Amino acid sequence: MADVPVCTAIYNYYVEVGVSTFDEEPRSAVQGLEWYAAHRDPRYPLIVWELGDDLLGFGTLSRWSKKSGYDRSVEVSVFVSPGHLGQGGGRLLLSRLIAMAEEACHHVLVGRIEASNKDSLILFQRSGFTPVGVLREVGFKQERWLDVVILERILNN
Ligand SMILES: CC(C)(COP(=O)(O)OP(=O)(O)OC[C@H]1O[C@@H](n2cnc3c(N)ncnc32)[C@H](O)[C@@H]1OP(=O)(O)O)[C@@H](O)C(=O)NCCC(=O)NCCS
């Protein structure tokens, strides 16, 4: 719970700068708490990356769809503090989330990444995700249409 404001600040940086999230309005403190509450279910965890006392990144597994037939598919998200990119935090968070998805008996991990987000596409593909398609012009932010690459990793469950 104490981590929520820092996670919110990291997330809001990416809301304001760039298109890695298609949210356009900063997440409020209340919305941050709602987000935290949604990830208290152990099947849909929120994890953080810390060095010493500093929280430098976070990652989540989220329901892919509320329809029950999708129950064993989860979407994965990872966000690292802009001052601490390239230090292995993203890789660490993603590998831990993959392990947690396996432990939770999920079957498929899905990533949705804006098509120009090369760092994320590299990270996900090096972590065993395969691009399975591109949704063209499905997003609109910063006065332009944005394509989204869908990646998936099928687990052995
Ligand atoms: C994507 C993101 C999580 C990566 O975090 P990071 O901590 O900088 O990544 P890491 O340092 O763990 O690097 C992960 C891998 O990507 C590679 N990589 C990272 N940035 C790279 C770059 N600019 N060029 C080439 N490779 C790069 C690293 O070499 C590493 O590969 P390796 O482990 O095989 O050596 C981070 O850029 C971020 O938070 N971006 C905004 C949010 C986002 O796009 N999230 C992903 C979609 S949900």
The ligand as an SDF file (V2000), in Angstrom:
LIG
                    3D

 48 50  0  0  0  0  0  0  0  0999 V2000
   10.3770   -1.4110  -21.5010 C   0  0  0  0  0  0  0  0  0  0  0  0
   11.0030   -1.1450  -20.1550 C   0  0  0  0  0  0  0  0  0  0  0  0
   10.1650   -1.8150  -19.0730 C   0  0  0  0  0  0  0  0  0  0  0  0
   12.4090   -1.7600  -20.1510 C   0  0  0  0  0  0  0  0  0  0  0  0
   12.9330   -1.6110  -18.8450 O   0  0  0  0  0  0  0  0  0  0  0  0
   14.5190   -1.5890  -18.5660 P   0  0  0  0  0  0  0  0  0  0  0  0
   14.6980   -1.7530  -17.1030 O   0  0  0  0  0  0  0  0  0  0  0  0
   15.1230   -0.3950  -19.1930 O   0  0  0  0  0  0  0  0  0  0  0  0
   14.9880   -2.8780  -19.3590 O   0  0  0  0  0  0  0  0  0  0  0  0
   16.2360   -3.7960  -19.0240 P   0  0  0  0  0  0  0  0  0  0  0  0
   17.3670   -2.9430  -18.5530 O   0  0  0  0  0  0  0  0  0  0  0  0
   15.8130   -4.9060  -18.1280 O   0  0  0  0  0  0  0  0  0  0  0  0
   16.5680   -4.3600  -20.4510 O   0  0  0  0  0  0  0  0  0  0  0  0
   15.7430   -5.3980  -20.9820 C   0  0  0  0  0  0  0  0  0  0  0  0
   16.3330   -5.9190  -22.2680 C   0  0  0  0  0  0  0  0  0  0  0  0
   16.0620   -5.0080  -23.3110 O   0  0  0  0  0  0  0  0  0  0  0  0
   17.2820   -4.5660  -23.8600 C   0  0  0  0  0  0  0  0  0  0  0  0
   17.1460   -3.1600  -24.0710 N   0  0  0  0  0  0  0  0  0  0  0  0
   16.6260   -2.2620  -23.2310 C   0  0  0  0  0  0  0  0  0  0  0  0
   16.6840   -1.0490  -23.7910 N   0  0  0  0  0  0  0  0  0  0  0  0
   17.2620   -1.2400  -25.0030 C   0  0  0  0  0  0  0  0  0  0  0  0
   17.5860   -0.3890  -26.0760 C   0  0  0  0  0  0  0  0  0  0  0  0
   17.3510    0.9250  -26.0170 N   0  0  0  0  0  0  0  0  0  0  0  0
   18.1490   -0.9190  -27.1740 N   0  0  0  0  0  0  0  0  0  0  0  0
   18.4020   -2.2320  -27.2450 C   0  0  0  0  0  0  0  0  0  0  0  0
   18.1070   -3.0940  -26.2600 N   0  0  0  0  0  0  0  0  0  0  0  0
   17.5510   -2.5880  -25.1740 C   0  0  0  0  0  0  0  0  0  0  0  0
   18.3520   -4.8420  -22.8530 C   0  0  0  0  0  0  0  0  0  0  0  0
   19.5950   -5.0480  -23.4800 O   0  0  0  0  0  0  0  0  0  0  0  0
   17.8290   -6.0930  -22.2020 C   0  0  0  0  0  0  0  0  0  0  0  0
   18.1190   -7.2350  -22.9660 O   0  0  0  0  0  0  0  0  0  0  0  0
   19.0280   -8.3950  -22.3420 P   0  0  0  0  0  0  0  0  0  0  0  0
   18.4770   -8.6710  -20.9630 O   0  0  0  0  0  0  0  0  0  0  0  0
   18.8390   -9.5130  -23.2920 O   0  0  0  0  0  0  0  0  0  0  0  0
   20.3810   -7.7980  -22.3140 O   0  0  0  0  0  0  0  0  0  0  0  0
   11.1450    0.3780  -19.8840 C   0  0  0  0  0  0  0  0  0  0  0  0
   11.7380    0.9760  -21.0140 O   0  0  0  0  0  0  0  0  0  0  0  0
    9.8290    1.0690  -19.6030 C   0  0  0  0  0  0  0  0  0  0  0  0
    9.3780    1.1140  -18.4500 O   0  0  0  0  0  0  0  0  0  0  0  0
    9.2110    1.6260  -20.6580 N   0  0  0  0  0  0  0  0  0  0  0  0
    7.9260    2.3280  -20.5310 C   0  0  0  0  0  0  0  0  0  0  0  0
    6.7860    1.3970  -20.2550 C   0  0  0  0  0  0  0  0  0  0  0  0
    6.6870    0.3160  -21.2780 C   0  0  0  0  0  0  0  0  0  0  0  0
    6.8690    0.5340  -22.4720 O   0  0  0  0  0  0  0  0  0  0  0  0
    6.3720   -0.9030  -20.7860 N   0  0  0  0  0  0  0  0  0  0  0  0
    6.2530   -2.0830  -21.6330 C   0  0  0  0  0  0  0  0  0  0  0  0
    4.8770   -2.3220  -22.1280 C   0  0  0  0  0  0  0  0  0  0  0  0
    3.7580   -2.7590  -20.8480 S   0  0  0  0  0  0  0  0  0  0  0  0
  1  2  1  0
  2  3  1  0
  2  4  1  0
  2 36  1  0
  4  5  1  0
  5  6  1  0
  6  7  2  0
  6  8  1  0
  6  9  1  0
  9 10  1  0
 10 11  2  0
 10 12  1  0
 10 13  1  0
 13 14  1  0
 14 15  1  0
 15 16  1  0
 15 30  1  0
 16 17  1  0
 17 18  1  0
 17 28  1  0
 18 19  1  0
 18 27  1  0
 19 20  2  0
 20 21  1  0
 21 22  1  0
 21 27  2  0
 22 23  1  0
 22 24  2  0
 24 25  1  0
 25 26  2  0
 26 27  1  0
 28 29  1  0
 28 30  1  0
 30 31  1  0
 31 32  1  0
 32 33  2  0
 32 34  1  0
 32 35  1  0
 36 37  1  0
 36 38  1  0
 38 39  2  0
 38 40  1  0
 40 41  1  0
 41 42  1  0
 42 43  1  0
 43 44  2  0
 43 45  1  0
 45 46  1  0
 46 47  1  0
 47 48  1  0
M  END
$$$$
